[in-house]
Amino acid sequence: MNWLTNIIRPRIRSLVGAKEVPDNLWQKCPGCENLLFTRDLEARFNVCSHCGHHLRLPVKQRLNMLFDDGKYELIELPKVPSDPLKFRDSKKYADRLRDTQAKTGLKDAITVAAGTVGGQKIVIAVFNFNFMGGSMGMAVGEGIVRASEEAVSRRAALMIVPSSGGARMQEGILSLMQMPRTMIAVERVKRARLPYIVLLTDPTTGGVSASFAMVGDIHMAEPGATIGFAGRRVIEETVRETLPKDFQTAEYLREHGMVDMVVPRAEMRETLARILRLLMDRGASQGDVIGGSGKAKATGGGKSLSLNPPANTSSQGQLAAKRALRQVRAAKRALENLEGKESGRTRVGQ
């Protein structure tokens, strides 16, 4: 009877038994609450086909979407202490960190990759909101510093894609120290006369928006993204006024000059490639500034930042730097015209 029990019966059950439906076959759109087929949603870069709502995009999908042919090189990030303050709330921070790493398959909330967009070299640092809310701790700070070093050494543009609730409270003051560190890191890229681009995604808040996320040469944003520092309720209680319905959205910030452009994901790679062609081609013509005395250099094997001003302080060097700055500003204005902005608005390059 073993062959009936072990072979025939399982085959019959496999033919007539009910099929299990995967839990992740459908997703509900947060915007219109329609059900979306997961496979179709992924093909549209997690954009709702009914209302156009941009759902959060996993890191791997975003990198595949941005880089040419989806090809890129992952940059290994420095190791940091896992629990420097031995912090504990309802759960040990070390245990919380370990569980999140197992769930997401990532070491921390940031991933850095290098490749090309539109044939132009670029280093992209992407946040993962699923990793403890994309909070910025020591590992994220080290990741941004490493991304800036790679951008300078490769003579590539730097792009950061934040999606974060702010500083990581479990690391206390060590987390807050990452704000000035990241500012120094992106300033190093700027001193090397390389473009620094920020793609603001949902959400970008807290210490992230108060540091590197708001000092880019170009600020792009996804439609409907929440961008701000404090929460809406906190601000309303402080100013004792009712804020506009679209307050702290990407569209609101574009209308008030904080964001240069709001770009749907389907157009993101093409728009980014056009920006890089404008900035990198114009910058490359200034050979005496880019790659010359104005180039920032890393010391100590790339482990420390050297932000000394350019050694060339002659009038000729200053004139060359001014010409480069004027050309970058002109490129920004040309980019605004390409995006169809109103002719009277000149937020960039004033």
C-alpha positions in Angstrom: 0.0 0.0 0.0 3.0 2.3 0.3 3.0 3.1 -3.5 -0.7 4.2 -3.3 -0.1 6.4 -0.2 3.2 7.8 -1.2 2.9 8.3 -5.0 -0.7 8.0 -6.3 -2.5 10.0 -3.6 -0.1 13.1 -3.8 -0.4 13.1 -7.5 -4.2 13.1 -7.4 -4.1 15.9 -4.8 -1.8 18.0 -7.0 -4.3 17.7 -9.9 -7.6 18.4 -8.1 -6.4 20.3 -5.0 -6.9 24.0 -4.5 -4.0 26.2 -5.6 -2.6 28.6 -3.0 -2.7 32.2 -4.0 0.4 34.2 -3.1 -0.1 36.9 -0.6 1.7 39.5 -2.7 -0.2 39.0 -5.9 -2.2 42.2 -5.5 -1.5 45.6 -3.9 -3.8 48.4 -2.9 -3.0 51.9 -4.2 -2.7 54.4 -1.2 -4.0 57.1 -3.5 -7.2 55.7 -5.1 -7.5 52.4 -3.2 -7.8 50.4 -6.4 -6.3 46.9 -6.5 -3.2 46.6 -8.6 -1.7 43.5 -10.0 1.9 43.3 -8.6 3.5 42.3 -11.9 1.9 45.2 -13.8 2.8 47.6 -11.0 6.5 46.6 -11.1 6.5 47.1 -14.9 5.3 50.6 -14.3 8.0 51.3 -11.7 5.4 51.1 -8.9 3.2 53.9 -10.3 -0.6 53.3 -10.1 -2.2 52.9 -13.6 -5.4 54.5 -12.3 -4.4 57.7 -10.5 -0.7 58.0 -11.2 0.2 57.7 -7.5 3.9 56.9 -7.0 4.3 54.1 -4.5 7.6 53.6 -2.8 10.2 51.9 -5.0 12.6 49.3 -3.7 16.3 50.1 -4.0 17.1 47.4 -6.6 14.3 48.5 -8.9 15.3 52.2 -8.6 18.9 51.4 -9.5 17.7 49.4 -12.5 15.4 52.2 -13.5 18.1 54.9 -13.3 21.3 53.3 -14.7 21.8 52.6 -18.4 20.6 49.1 -19.2 20.2 48.5 -15.5 23.9 47.9 -15.1 25.8 49.3 -12.2 28.6 48.5 -9.7 27.8 48.3 -6.0 30.2 50.2 -3.8 31.3 48.5 -0.6 30.7 50.7 2.4 32.8 51.0 5.5 31.8 49.0 8.6 30.6 50.9 11.6 29.8 49.8 15.2 26.4 48.1 15.3 25.3 49.4 18.7 27.7 52.1 19.9 25.5 53.4 22.8 24.1 50.0 23.9 20.7 51.5 23.4 17.4 49.8 24.4 13.8 50.9 24.4 11.1 48.3 24.0 13.7 46.2 22.3 17.5 46.1 22.1 18.8 48.2 19.3 21.2 45.4 18.3 18.3 43.0 18.0 16.2 45.5 16.1 19.0 46.1 13.7 19.6 42.4 13.2 15.9 41.7 12.5 15.7 44.5 10.0 18.8 43.3 8.2 17.3 39.8 7.9 14.0 41.2 6.7 15.4 43.5 4.0 18.6 41.7 3.1 20.6 45.0 3.5 23.2 46.0 6.0 21.8 49.4 6.5 19.5 52.1 5.1 21.7 53.2 2.2 23.1 51.6 -0.9 25.7 53.2 -3.1 26.3 52.2 -6.8 28.3 53.6 -9.7 27.6 53.5 -13.4 26.4 55.7 -16.3 23.2 57.5 -17.1 22.9 58.7 -20.7 26.6 57.7 -21.1 27.7 60.1 -18.3 29.4 58.8 -15.2 27.5 59.0 -12.0 27.5 57.7 -8.4 24.1 57.2 -6.9 23.3 56.7 -3.2 19.8 55.4 -2.5 17.9 55.3 0.8 15.7 52.4 1.8 12.7 53.5 3.8 11.9 49.9 4.8 15.1 49.9 6.8 14.0 51.5 10.1 12.3 54.3 8.2 15.4 55.2 6.2 16.8 56.8 9.4 20.3 58.3 9.2 22.8 56.8 11.5 26.6 56.3 11.4 26.3 53.8 8.5 24.3 56.2 6.4 26.8 59.0 7.1 29.7 56.8 6.1 27.8 55.8 3.0 27.4 59.4 1.8 31.0 60.2 2.6 32.1 57.1 0.6 29.8 58.1 -2.3 31.3 61.6 -2.4 34.8 60.1 -2.5 33.9 57.8 -5.3 32.4 60.6 -7.3 35.5 62.7 -7.0 37.9 59.9 -7.7 35.9 58.8 -10.8 35.2 62.3 -12.0 31.5 61.5 -11.9 28.4 63.3 -10.8 26.9 62.5 -7.4 23.2 61.8 -7.0 21.5 61.1 -3.6 18.0 59.7 -3.4 16.7 60.3 0.2 13.7 58.6 1.7 14.0 59.0 5.4 12.2 60.1 8.5 15.4 61.8 9.8 18.1 60.9 12.4 18.2 57.5 14.0 17.4 58.1 17.7 19.0 54.8 18.8 22.4 56.3 18.0 21.8 59.6 19.7 24.4 62.4 19.2 26.3 60.1 16.9 23.4 60.2 14.5 23.1 64.0 14.7 26.8 64.3 13.9 26.1 62.9 10.5 24.4 66.1 9.4 27.6 68.2 9.3 29.6 65.2 8.0 27.2 64.8 5.0 27.3 68.5 4.3 31.1 68.4 4.2 31.0 65.3 1.9 28.7 67.0 -0.7 30.7 70.2 -0.4 33.8 68.2 -1.4 32.0 67.2 -4.7 31.0 70.8 -5.4 34.6 72.0 -4.9 35.7 69.4 -7.4 33.4 71.2 -9.9 31.2 68.1 -10.2 27.3 68.1 -10.3 25.5 67.2 -7.1 21.9 66.2 -7.8 19.2 65.3 -5.3 16.1 63.3 -6.1 13.6 63.9 -3.3 11.3 60.9 -2.7 8.5 60.2 -0.3 9.2 61.0 2.5 12.2 63.3 3.0 12.0 64.8 6.4 13.9 65.6 9.7 17.6 65.8 9.8 18.0 64.5 6.2 16.0 67.5 4.8 17.9 69.8 7.2 21.3 68.8 5.8 22.5 67.3 2.5 19.1 66.9 0.9 18.5 70.6 0.4 21.9 71.8 -0.9 21.9 70.2 -4.3 22.8 71.9 -7.6 19.6 70.5 -9.0 16.6 69.4 -6.9 14.3 66.9 -8.6 11.3 65.3 -6.9 8.8 62.6 -7.5 5.1 63.6 -7.8 3.3 63.7 -4.5 6.4 63.2 -2.4 6.2 64.5 1.2 9.2 66.9 1.8 9.7 68.9 4.9 11.4 69.1 8.3 8.8 68.9 11.1 5.4 67.2 10.7 2.3 69.1 9.6 0.5 68.9 13.0 3.6 70.2 14.8 3.8 73.2 12.5 0.1 74.0 12.7 0.2 73.9 16.5 3.3 76.2 16.5 2.0 78.8 14.0 -1.6 78.4 15.1 -2.8 78.4 11.5 -4.3 75.9 9.1 -1.8 75.0 6.4 -2.7 74.4 2.7 -3.9 70.9 1.8 -0.9 70.3 -0.4 1.6 71.7 2.1 5.0 69.9 2.1 4.3 68.2 -1.2 6.7 68.2 -4.1 4.4 70.3 -6.2 4.0 72.9 -3.4 7.7 73.2 -3.0 8.2 73.6 -6.7 5.8 76.5 -6.8 7.6 78.1 -3.9 11.1 77.7 -5.3 12.5 74.9 -3.2 12.3 72.2 -5.9 13.5 72.7 -9.5 11.3 70.1 -11.2 8.8 67.3 -10.4 9.5 64.4 -12.7 7.4 61.2 -13.1 9.4 58.0 -12.9 8.7 57.1 -16.5 10.6 60.2 -17.5 13.3 60.1 -14.8 16.2 58.5 -16.6 15.8 60.7 -19.7 15.5 63.8 -17.6 18.5 62.9 -15.6 20.5 62.1 -18.7 19.7 65.5 -20.1 20.8 67.3 -16.9 24.1 65.4 -16.9 24.8 66.2 -20.5 24.2 69.9 -19.8 26.3 70.1 -16.7 29.1 67.6 -17.4 29.7 68.7 -21.0 29.9 72.4 -20.0 32.0 71.6 -17.0 34.4 69.5 -19.0 35.2 72.5 -21.2 36.8 74.3 -18.2 39.9 72.1 -18.1 41.9 74.5 -16.0 39.2 74.3 -13.3 38.0 70.8 -13.5 40.7 68.3 -12.9 43.2 71.1 -12.3 44.0 73.2 -9.2 40.3 73.3 -8.3 40.0 69.6 -7.8 39.4 68.4 -4.3 41.6 65.5 -3.2 41.2 62.7 -0.7 44.0 62.1 1.8 44.9 59.1 3.9 43.9 56.4 1.4 40.5 58.0 0.8 39.5 57.7 4.4 39.5 61.4 5.2 38.1 64.6 3.6 40.4 67.4 2.5 38.3 70.5 1.9 41.1 73.0 1.4 40.3 75.8 -1.1 41.9 75.5 -4.6 45.6 76.4 -4.5 45.3 78.5 -7.6 44.4 82.0 -6.3 45.7 84.0 -9.3 43.4 86.3 -11.2 43.4 83.9 -14.2 42.3 81.0 -12.0 39.5 83.2 -10.4 38.3 84.3 -13.9 38.2 80.7 -15.0 36.2 79.7 -12.0 33.7 82.5 -12.5 33.3 81.5 -16.2 32.6 77.9 -15.1 30.0 79.2 -12.6 28.3 81.4 -15.1 28.1 78.5 -17.6 26.5 76.2 -14.9 24.0 78.8 -14.2 23.3 79.2 -17.9 22.8 75.5 -18.1 20.3 75.6 -15.3 18.3 78.3 -17.0 18.4 76.4 -20.3 17.1 73.3 -18.4 14.2 75.3 -17.0 13.2 76.4 -20.5 13.3 72.8 -21.7 11.0 71.8 -18.9 8.5 74.5 -20.0 8.6 76.7 -17.0 7.3 80.2 -17.1 9.6 82.7 -18.7 9.4 85.1 -15.7 10.7 82.6 -13.1 14.5 82.5 -12.6 14.9 80.7 -9.3 18.1 78.9 -10.3 21.1 81.0 -10.9 19.8 84.3 -9.4 
